[in-house]
Structure formats: structure tokens, C-alpha cells
Amino acid sequence: MNINIQSINDRIIRVASNSDRERVIALVFSVLSEYGLPPDPESIDSDLNDIENNYIHSGGIFELIEDQKGNLLGTYGLYPLEKDICELRKMYFVPQIRGRGLGRHTLERAVSHARRLGFKTVVLETNSVLKEAIRLYTRFGFVPMQTKHISARVDQTYILKLTE
């Protein structure tokens, strides 16, 4: 893939649809494999089987970040858990664009979307091997939390209160 991105401003962000499903799954599973984490299409990753119903029609959002040629650079979703709580899911980027500030920009966008959608809390689950992501989350204000349910691929959870 020949990625054409000069800066953060050389990208297109749009709401995903089910027609994007295969590309999204390929990106997410590729990043998971890169970090030695197993994809789980039957459980933790099953939300990608119907992006529109699981995210958009349920009151959340799922967006794609693409370059000017339509190459998929990254994704993120806000998955409603309760009326006031959403989960940040599937925030992944191709290796070629990491370290350029796109993660921070995407996280700011996601939190802004969460506020506009009426959520008061954003939670996320992650794995300790995703050190760069964890550093981004904690610098942004996410704090560790204890949770009763944790998937097999996850060993850490974080929370960000949007209103105090």
C-alpha cells in the first residue's frame, strides 16, 4: 500500500458503513497481529460484523481516517454501553502514520463526539503491549479502573469522566 499523507491535514475522516467492514477488519486484525494479540471475530471483535447497527444506529459512532487516495489509515468507534457511558473501541492506525500526532487528534475527536452524543464517561479496554496507546490515553487524562468483566485479550481498563 502506497500511503500518501504529508500531514494530519492530508486526511479524510468519515463515518464508516457496513461496506467498509472488510477493510476495517483487515486493519484491526493486522495491528493486533503486529502486537502478538489474537483477533477474535466471534467475541470481542464481533462488533465489526455490523458496524452500522452496533455503532451508528445504537447511538455511537464509527469513523475511518483515509488518505486522499482512499487508503485506510486508521479507525475508532464509540460503542454505547449505557445511557451515559460509551466505550472507545478499535482505535488503530497503520504503522506508516504512527508518531505524527494523528492518535492525539483522533482521541480529541472521539472525546468531542462522546460529549456531543451526550455521554458523560468514556471507558476503554487495552493490553499492556500497546504501550504507545496507553501513554496517549494517560496523557489525555484517562485513569486506570477496576472492572468485573475483562476479555481474554485485555489486561487493562481506563476511564475518562467528561463532566465533574
C-alpha positions in Angstrom: 0.0 0.0 0.0 1.4 3.4 -1.0 0.2 5.8 1.6 0.0 9.4 0.6 -0.1 11.6 3.7 2.0 14.6 4.2 0.4 15.9 7.5 -2.6 15.4 9.7 -4.4 17.8 7.4 -4.0 15.5 4.4 -6.6 13.0 5.6 -10.3 12.4 5.2 -12.4 11.4 8.2 -15.8 9.9 7.5 -18.4 7.7 9.2 -18.0 4.1 8.3 -20.6 1.9 6.8 -21.0 -1.9 6.5 -19.5 -1.6 3.0 -16.2 -0.7 4.8 -16.3 -3.8 7.0 -13.7 -5.9 5.2 -11.1 -3.1 5.2 -11.8 -2.3 8.8 -11.4 -5.9 9.9 -8.2 -6.2 7.9 -6.7 -3.1 9.6 -7.7 -4.1 13.1 -6.6 -7.7 12.7 -3.3 -6.6 11.2 -2.5 -4.3 14.1 -3.5 -6.9 16.6 -1.2 -9.5 14.9 1.6 -6.9 14.8 1.5 -6.8 18.6 1.0 -10.5 19.1 -2.6 -10.2 20.1 -5.2 -12.7 18.7 -8.1 -11.4 16.7 -11.4 -12.8 18.0 -14.1 -12.4 15.3 -16.6 -14.5 17.3 -16.4 -12.4 20.5 -14.6 -9.2 21.2 -14.3 -8.3 17.5 -17.8 -9.4 16.5 -19.0 -5.7 16.7 -17.2 -5.2 13.3 -19.6 -7.7 11.6 -22.3 -4.9 11.6 -20.7 -1.5 12.1 -23.9 0.4 11.3 -26.1 -1.3 13.9 -23.5 -1.8 16.6 -22.2 1.7 16.5 -24.1 4.3 14.4 -27.8 3.1 14.9 -27.2 2.4 18.6 -26.2 6.0 19.4 -22.5 5.8 18.9 -20.1 6.5 16.0 -17.5 4.6 14.0 -15.2 6.7 11.8 -12.5 5.9 9.3 -9.4 8.0 8.6 -8.2 7.8 5.0 -5.6 9.5 2.8 -6.6 11.4 -0.3 -6.5 8.2 -2.4 -8.9 6.4 -0.1 -6.3 4.2 1.7 -7.4 3.3 5.2 -5.1 4.8 7.8 -7.0 4.4 11.0 -10.3 3.8 12.8 -12.1 4.4 16.0 -15.5 3.8 17.4 -17.6 4.9 20.3 -19.8 2.0 21.4 -22.7 2.8 23.8 -22.7 0.7 27.0 -25.3 2.6 29.0 -27.2 5.9 28.6 -24.2 8.0 29.8 -21.3 5.6 29.2 -19.6 4.7 25.9 -16.5 2.6 25.2 -13.7 3.7 22.9 -13.1 0.8 20.7 -11.0 -0.2 17.7 -8.7 2.9 17.7 -6.0 1.5 15.4 -3.6 3.0 12.8 -1.4 1.7 10.1 2.3 1.7 11.2 3.3 4.2 8.5 1.4 7.1 10.1 2.1 6.5 13.8 4.0 9.1 15.7 2.7 12.0 13.7 0.1 13.2 16.1 -2.9 11.5 14.4 -3.6 9.4 17.5 -3.9 12.5 19.7 -6.0 14.3 17.1 -8.3 11.2 16.8 -8.7 10.8 20.5 -9.6 14.5 20.8 -12.2 14.0 18.1 -13.6 10.9 19.8 -14.0 12.6 23.1 -15.6 15.6 21.5 -18.0 13.2 19.7 -18.7 11.5 23.0 -19.7 14.8 24.6 -21.9 15.8 21.6 -23.6 12.4 21.8 -24.5 13.0 25.5 -22.0 10.6 27.1 -20.6 11.6 30.5 -18.0 8.8 30.7 -15.7 7.1 28.2 -14.1 3.8 29.1 -11.7 1.6 27.2 -10.0 -1.7 27.4 -6.5 -2.4 26.2 -3.5 -4.6 26.6 -0.2 -3.6 28.2 1.8 -4.4 25.0 0.1 -1.3 23.4 2.5 1.0 25.2 2.2 3.9 22.8 -1.6 3.9 23.1 -1.6 3.7 26.9 0.8 6.6 27.0 -1.6 8.6 24.8 -4.6 7.7 26.9 -3.0 8.5 30.3 -1.5 11.8 29.0 -5.0 12.7 27.8 -6.5 12.1 31.3 -7.7 8.5 31.2 -7.1 6.8 34.6 -6.9 3.0 35.4 -10.0 1.4 36.7 -11.1 -2.0 38.0 -13.7 -3.9 36.1 -15.5 -7.2 36.7 -15.6 -8.3 33.1 -12.5 -8.3 31.1 -11.9 -10.1 27.8 -9.1 -12.6 27.2 -7.1 -10.1 25.1 -7.4 -7.3 27.6 -5.4 -6.7 30.8 -6.1 -3.1 31.5 -9.1 -0.8 31.6 -9.2 3.0 31.7 -11.9 5.6 32.3 -12.3 9.3 31.5 -15.1 11.4 33.2 -16.3 14.0 30.8 -18.2 16.0 33.4 -17.3 16.7 37.0 
